[in-house]
Amino acid sequence: MTRFELETRIAAPVPLVFGLSLDVDAHTASMARSGERAVAGVTTGTMSLGDTVTWRARHFGVVWRMTSRITAYGHPTHFVDEQTAGPFHHWRHAHHFTPDGQGGTLMRDEIDFRAPFGPLGRLAERAALDRYMARLIRERNEHLRVVAEGEAGGAPGIGADSG
């Protein structure tokens, strides 16, 4: 199983960043490069506890579908989404939001995933998937940072720090 964490500082208040992180439209915009879009479940607007969304996207030249559910939700400090159907043997993404002490937000992502196909999947994780998934989350977070700081009138340039 692969596990990684990323931290992103955003010059916008916690409730705004929390809400954007649950917004299907913001997620779709952040993943435009892979053509990701919501095709079932909640397909627009903000998700909450128990909601599901099915994403369709192209990664590694292959079209994938993944359904995830919001399995934990504590406004505005955290939520968890977990795959219920899709390409991974296991996918869990915990999102945490804390004040940064300067009016902004420290957003922390904890991602645990396991590729299918046993030993071959573990090899794929080590060879490429772990870096690829971390890069996708960083791109998503950078998009959310730009949008949130624009909405909050914050100073751009704080940026994302990977951990």
Disulfide bonds with the S-S distance in Angstrom:
none
